[in-house]
Amino acid sequence: MSIEIKKELFSEGQKEQLTVGVQALAEALQKISLAMLEDYVKKNSLFELKYFKNAKSIQEVLHHAFLDGKLTSLTANSAADAPLTSFCEYQLANYDGEEKEKFLQFISQVKPVFHSIDRGISFDRSKMDLPSFEEYIKNNPINLPEKTILNISENLNDYQIKLIYEVTQELIQHFSLDEFGILHMENALFHVQYFLNNKLLPRKVQKKLKKFAFRYFLQMLRDSFYYLDLKKVDRIINDLLRDFCYAVECMDLFKVYEEKEKNYPRKIFASYKAYKLFDDVAKKYASRPAICFLYRKMHEKDSFIYARDTEFRNWFNAQEYVVQLENHTDTYSKSHTEERCAMVELLYKSYGLS
């Protein structure tokens, strides 16, 4: 048995220390595998027939059973738990072998990953609070053939199952989702794309259908990662949602969502794009007149900045930009030059503001 530890998860010093821990884990799993297998075979004869077929080792038998969600462990309260999490908890409480400190350090650091793997392996959609797309549409009436709604619902279910599977496999292989992206879900939207882009549907009906599908797909992604108990997955959710919108031709919905989700001072700026432009300029320019002109133009002429002078300067001076605006900003007429105006117009085009 081998477990790969990604460089991003631990420092080089930690990785070197944990090598012993990984070996100890492999040896411990090997020692308990015989007892576990014997126990399961006694309880379920079908287990023996199915998993022994073509298996080259006991570890392979256990591995295939685990990937099917058929391998669980019984705790003191007789509740069936996922095996990796139970193994970690048992080792943390009882291990007293060689290299104890390093081994337990390893177990502590990988336990959250093992927990998510166990959740993925034992995935059961019926236990989730998320309704099917078919059930969701019933509460949001739309004039569509029942078969079309059923086809969309079934294929969205298939997408979620594949997503859970691919995320779990990535964790098993790398202990990390740093490299997880839309390539893992290649072709997973083929059937969803077909049914949502039905050209025979009236335009208004199709637009309404895509809006409902967008909302459902977003919640399905959130529920899936919540089920796996995985945090800091905003990048993955955004990538998968963008891929969905591109496939079903509703990028306008993604752009609205993206704008709402971005973190920026909404009381100061009218949009994220306006904030991004100003922030990028203010980080690089040390010219007070240029900053004053940019503020005055974005505030007075184009309404990209809401805040008036005092409120704006209070916010600006708290950002630790290159310059400080201690006194009132220069007026538009005083700070205006043709060159500055032309430069700002170019920036507007570059940042999608014109």
C-alpha positions as CSV (number, residue, x, y, z in Angstrom):
1,M,0.0,0.0,0.0
2,S,1.3,3.4,-0.9
3,I,0.1,6.9,0.0
4,E,1.3,9.9,-1.9
5,I,1.8,13.1,0.1
6,K,1.6,16.2,-2.1
7,K,4.3,18.9,-1.6
8,E,1.6,21.5,-1.0
9,L,0.1,19.8,2.0
10,F,3.2,19.6,4.1
11,S,6.6,21.3,4.3
12,E,9.7,19.4,3.2
13,G,10.7,18.8,6.8
14,Q,7.3,17.4,7.6
15,K,7.2,15.2,4.5
16,E,10.5,13.6,5.5
17,Q,9.2,13.0,9.1
18,L,6.0,11.6,7.8
19,T,7.6,8.9,5.6
20,V,7.9,6.8,8.7
21,G,4.3,7.5,9.6
22,V,3.1,6.4,6.2
23,Q,5.0,3.2,6.4
24,A,3.7,2.5,9.8
25,L,0.1,3.1,8.6
26,A,0.6,0.7,5.7
27,E,1.9,-2.0,8.0
28,A,-0.9,-1.5,10.5
29,L,-3.5,-1.7,7.8
30,Q,-1.9,-4.8,6.4
31,K,-2.0,-6.5,9.9
32,I,-5.7,-5.8,10.4
33,S,-6.7,-6.6,6.9
34,L,-6.8,-10.3,7.4
35,A,-9.0,-10.0,10.5
36,M,-11.3,-7.5,8.8
37,L,-11.7,-9.7,5.7
38,E,-12.4,-12.8,7.7
39,D,-15.1,-10.9,9.6
40,Y,-16.8,-9.6,6.4
41,V,-16.7,-12.9,4.6
42,K,-18.4,-14.6,7.6
43,K,-21.1,-11.9,7.6
44,N,-21.8,-11.8,3.9
45,S,-21.1,-14.7,1.5
46,L,-21.7,-12.4,-1.5
47,F,-18.8,-10.3,-0.4
48,E,-16.5,-13.3,-0.9
49,L,-17.9,-14.1,-4.3
50,K,-17.8,-10.6,-5.7
51,Y,-14.5,-9.2,-4.4
52,F,-12.3,-12.3,-4.5
53,K,-12.9,-12.7,-8.2
54,N,-9.7,-11.7,-10.1
55,A,-8.2,-10.2,-7.0
56,K,-4.4,-10.6,-6.6
57,S,-4.1,-9.8,-2.9
58,I,-6.1,-9.3,0.2
59,Q,-5.3,-5.6,0.0
60,E,-6.9,-5.5,-3.5
61,V,-10.0,-7.2,-2.2
62,L,-10.4,-4.6,0.6
63,H,-9.6,-1.8,-1.8
64,H,-12.4,-2.7,-4.2
65,A,-14.8,-3.2,-1.5
66,F,-13.9,0.2,0.0
67,L,-14.4,2.0,-3.3
68,D,-17.8,0.4,-3.5
69,G,-18.7,1.8,-0.1
70,K,-19.1,-1.8,1.2
71,L,-16.3,-1.7,3.8
72,T,-17.3,-0.2,7.2
73,S,-16.2,-0.7,10.7
74,L,-18.3,-1.3,13.8
75,T,-17.7,1.1,16.7
76,A,-18.5,0.6,20.4
77,N,-22.0,1.9,19.9
78,S,-22.5,-0.6,17.1
79,A,-23.0,2.2,14.5
80,A,-21.4,1.5,11.1
81,D,-18.7,4.1,10.4
82,A,-16.5,4.7,7.5
83,P,-13.3,2.7,7.9
84,L,-10.6,5.4,7.4
85,T,-12.0,7.8,9.9
86,S,-12.6,5.0,12.5
87,F,-9.0,3.8,11.9
88,C,-7.6,7.3,12.5
89,E,-9.6,7.7,15.7
90,Y,-8.6,4.3,17.0
91,Q,-4.9,4.9,16.3
92,L,-5.0,8.3,17.9
93,A,-6.4,6.8,21.0
94,N,-4.4,3.5,21.2
95,Y,-1.3,3.6,19.1
96,D,1.9,3.0,21.1
97,G,4.3,1.6,18.6
98,E,7.5,2.8,17.0
99,E,7.9,6.4,15.9
100,K,4.7,7.2,17.9
101,E,4.9,11.0,17.7
102,K,5.6,11.1,14.0
103,F,2.9,8.6,13.2
104,L,0.2,10.3,15.3
105,Q,1.2,13.6,13.7
106,F,0.6,12.1,10.3
107,I,-2.8,10.6,11.4
108,S,-3.9,14.0,12.9
109,Q,-3.1,15.9,9.7
110,V,-4.7,13.5,7.3
111,K,-7.8,12.7,9.3
112,P,-9.9,15.4,7.7
113,V,-9.0,14.2,4.3
114,F,-9.7,10.6,5.2
115,H,-13.1,11.8,6.6
116,S,-14.0,13.3,3.2
117,I,-12.9,10.2,1.4
118,D,-15.1,8.1,3.6
119,R,-18.0,10.4,3.0
120,G,-17.5,10.2,-0.8
121,I,-17.2,6.4,-0.8
122,S,-20.4,6.0,1.2
123,F,-22.3,8.6,-0.8
124,D,-26.0,8.0,-0.8
125,R,-28.0,10.7,-2.5
126,S,-31.3,9.7,-0.8
127,K,-29.8,10.9,2.5
128,M,-29.2,14.5,1.2
129,D,-31.7,17.3,1.7
130,L,-31.4,18.4,-1.9
131,P,-34.5,17.5,-3.9
132,S,-34.3,16.2,-7.4
133,F,-34.6,18.7,-10.2
134,E,-37.9,17.2,-11.1
135,E,-39.2,17.9,-7.5
136,Y,-37.7,21.4,-7.6
137,I,-39.5,22.3,-10.9
138,K,-42.8,21.2,-9.4
139,N,-42.6,24.1,-7.0
140,N,-41.7,26.4,-9.9
141,P,-44.2,25.6,-12.7
142,I,-42.9,25.8,-16.3
143,N,-44.6,24.6,-19.4
144,L,-42.5,21.7,-20.4
145,P,-43.1,18.0,-21.3
146,E,-42.8,15.8,-18.3
147,K,-40.3,13.6,-20.1
148,T,-38.0,16.5,-20.7
149,I,-37.9,17.5,-17.1
150,L,-37.3,13.9,-16.1
151,N,-34.4,13.6,-18.5
152,I,-32.8,16.8,-17.2
153,S,-33.3,15.6,-13.6
154,E,-31.8,12.2,-14.2
155,N,-28.7,13.6,-15.9
156,L,-28.1,16.2,-13.2
157,N,-28.2,13.3,-10.7
158,D,-25.6,11.5,-12.8
159,Y,-23.5,14.6,-12.8
160,Q,-23.5,14.8,-9.1
161,I,-22.6,11.2,-8.7
162,K,-19.7,11.6,-11.0
163,L,-18.6,14.8,-9.2
164,I,-18.6,13.0,-5.8
165,Y,-16.7,10.1,-7.4
166,E,-14.0,12.3,-9.1
167,V,-13.4,14.4,-6.0
168,T,-13.1,11.3,-3.8
169,Q,-10.6,9.7,-6.3
170,E,-8.6,12.9,-6.4
171,L,-8.4,12.9,-2.6
172,I,-7.4,9.3,-2.5
173,Q,-4.6,9.9,-5.0
174,H,-3.3,13.3,-3.9
175,F,-4.8,14.2,-0.5
176,S,-5.6,17.5,-2.1
177,L,-7.9,19.2,-4.6
178,D,-5.3,21.8,-5.7
179,E,-5.3,20.4,-9.2
180,F,-9.0,19.5,-9.4
181,G,-10.9,21.2,-12.2
182,I,-13.3,21.0,-15.1
183,L,-11.1,18.4,-16.9
184,H,-12.1,15.9,-14.3
185,M,-15.7,16.4,-15.3
186,E,-15.1,16.3,-19.1
187,N,-18.2,15.3,-21.1
188,A,-20.3,15.1,-17.9
189,L,-22.6,17.8,-19.2
190,F,-23.2,16.3,-22.6
191,H,-26.8,15.2,-22.0
192,V,-27.7,18.2,-19.7
193,Q,-26.5,20.5,-22.5
194,Y,-28.6,18.7,-25.1
195,F,-31.9,18.9,-23.1
196,L,-31.4,22.5,-21.9
197,N,-30.6,23.8,-25.4
198,N,-33.7,22.4,-27.0
199,K,-34.2,24.8,-30.0
200,L,-37.9,23.9,-30.3
201,L,-38.7,25.5,-27.0
202,P,-40.1,29.0,-27.1
203,R,-37.4,31.5,-26.2
204,K,-39.1,32.7,-23.0
205,V,-39.6,29.1,-21.8
206,Q,-36.0,28.1,-22.5
207,K,-34.7,31.2,-20.7
208,K,-36.8,30.4,-17.7
209,L,-35.7,26.8,-17.8
210,K,-32.1,27.7,-17.8
211,K,-32.5,30.1,-14.9
212,F,-34.1,27.3,-12.8
213,A,-31.4,24.9,-13.9
214,F,-28.6,27.4,-13.0
215,R,-30.0,27.9,-9.5
216,Y,-30.4,24.2,-9.0
217,F,-26.9,23.3,-10.4
218,L,-25.3,25.9,-8.1
219,Q,-27.0,24.5,-5.0
220,M,-26.2,21.0,-6.1
221,L,-22.5,21.9,-6.2
222,R,-22.6,23.6,-2.8
223,D,-24.5,20.6,-1.3
224,S,-22.0,18.1,-2.7
225,F,-19.0,19.8,-1.2
226,Y,-20.9,20.3,2.1
227,Y,-21.7,16.6,2.1
228,L,-18.0,15.8,1.7
229,D,-17.2,18.3,4.5
230,L,-14.8,20.2,2.2
231,K,-14.1,23.8,2.8
232,K,-12.3,26.5,0.7
233,V,-13.7,25.1,-2.6
234,D,-15.0,28.4,-4.0
235,R,-12.5,28.2,-6.9
236,I,-13.7,24.7,-7.9
237,I,-17.4,25.7,-7.6
238,N,-16.9,28.8,-9.7
239,D,-15.0,26.8,-12.4
240,L,-17.7,24.1,-12.6
241,L,-20.5,26.7,-12.6
242,R,-18.8,28.6,-15.4
243,D,-18.4,25.4,-17.4
244,F,-22.1,24.6,-16.9
245,C,-23.1,28.1,-18.1
246,Y,-20.9,27.9,-21.1
247,A,-22.3,24.5,-22.1
248,V,-25.9,25.5,-21.8
249,E,-25.4,29.0,-23.2
250,C,-26.3,31.1,-20.2
251,M,-23.1,33.0,-19.4
252,D,-25.2,36.1,-18.6
253,L,-26.4,34.3,-15.4
254,F,-22.8,33.5,-14.5
255,K,-21.7,37.1,-14.9
256,V,-24.5,38.3,-12.6
257,Y,-23.6,35.6,-10.0
258,E,-19.9,36.3,-10.2
259,E,-20.5,40.0,-9.6
260,K,-22.6,39.3,-6.5
261,E,-20.1,36.8,-5.1
262,K,-17.0,39.0,-5.4
263,N,-15.9,40.7,-2.2
264,Y,-15.4,44.5,-2.7
265,P,-16.5,47.7,-0.8
266,R,-20.0,47.9,-2.2
267,K,-20.8,51.2,-0.4
268,I,-17.9,52.8,-2.2
269,F,-18.0,51.3,-5.7
270,A,-20.8,50.5,-8.1
271,S,-19.3,47.2,-9.3
272,Y,-16.4,44.9,-8.8
273,K,-15.0,45.9,-12.2
274,A,-14.9,49.6,-11.0
275,Y,-13.3,48.6,-7.8
276,K,-10.7,46.4,-9.5
277,L,-9.7,49.2,-11.9
278,F,-9.3,51.8,-9.2
279,D,-7.5,49.3,-6.8
280,D,-5.0,48.3,-9.5
281,V,-4.2,51.9,-10.4
282,A,-3.9,53.1,-6.8
283,K,-1.5,50.3,-6.0
284,K,0.9,51.4,-8.6
285,Y,0.6,55.2,-9.0
286,A,2.2,57.6,-6.6
287,S,0.7,60.7,-8.3
288,R,-1.9,62.4,-6.1
289,P,-3.3,64.5,-8.9
290,A,-3.8,61.4,-11.1
291,I,-5.6,59.6,-8.2
292,C,-7.8,62.6,-7.6
293,F,-8.7,62.8,-11.3
294,L,-9.5,59.1,-11.4
295,Y,-11.8,59.5,-8.3
296,R,-13.5,62.6,-9.6
297,K,-14.2,61.1,-13.1
298,M,-15.4,57.8,-11.7
299,H,-17.6,59.6,-9.1
300,E,-18.9,62.8,-10.8
301,K,-18.9,61.9,-14.5
302,D,-19.5,58.1,-14.7
303,S,-21.1,57.1,-11.4
304,F,-18.7,54.2,-10.9
305,I,-17.9,55.4,-7.4
306,Y,-20.8,56.2,-5.0
307,A,-18.9,57.7,-2.0
308,R,-18.5,61.4,-1.6
309,D,-15.1,63.0,-0.8
310,T,-14.8,62.5,2.9
311,E,-16.2,59.0,3.0
312,F,-14.0,58.0,0.0
313,R,-10.8,59.4,1.6
314,N,-11.5,57.6,4.9
315,W,-11.7,54.3,3.0
316,F,-8.8,55.1,0.7
317,N,-6.4,56.0,3.5
318,A,-7.2,52.8,5.3
319,Q,-6.0,50.7,2.3
320,E,-2.3,51.6,2.6
321,Y,-1.9,52.7,-1.0
322,V,1.2,54.4,-2.3
323,V,-0.1,57.9,-1.6
324,Q,-2.4,59.3,1.1
325,L,-5.3,61.7,0.6
326,E,-5.1,63.8,3.8
327,N,-6.9,66.8,2.3
328,H,-9.9,67.1,0.0
329,T,-9.3,65.6,-3.4
330,D,-8.6,68.0,-6.2
331,T,-11.7,69.0,-8.2
332,Y,-12.4,67.5,-11.6
333,S,-11.4,70.7,-13.4
334,K,-8.2,71.2,-11.5
335,S,-7.0,67.6,-11.9
336,H,-8.2,67.2,-15.5
337,T,-5.8,66.8,-18.4
338,E,-6.6,65.4,-21.9
339,E,-3.9,62.8,-21.4
340,R,-5.4,61.6,-18.1
341,C,-8.9,61.5,-19.6
342,A,-7.8,59.4,-22.6
343,M,-5.9,57.0,-20.3
344,V,-9.0,56.5,-18.1
345,E,-11.1,55.8,-21.1
346,L,-8.6,53.2,-22.2
347,L,-8.8,51.6,-18.8
348,Y,-12.6,51.6,-18.9
349,K,-12.4,49.5,-22.1
350,S,-9.7,47.2,-20.7
351,Y,-11.8,46.5,-17.6
352,G,-15.1,46.1,-19.4
353,L,-16.6,49.4,-18.1
354,S,-17.4,50.9,-21.5
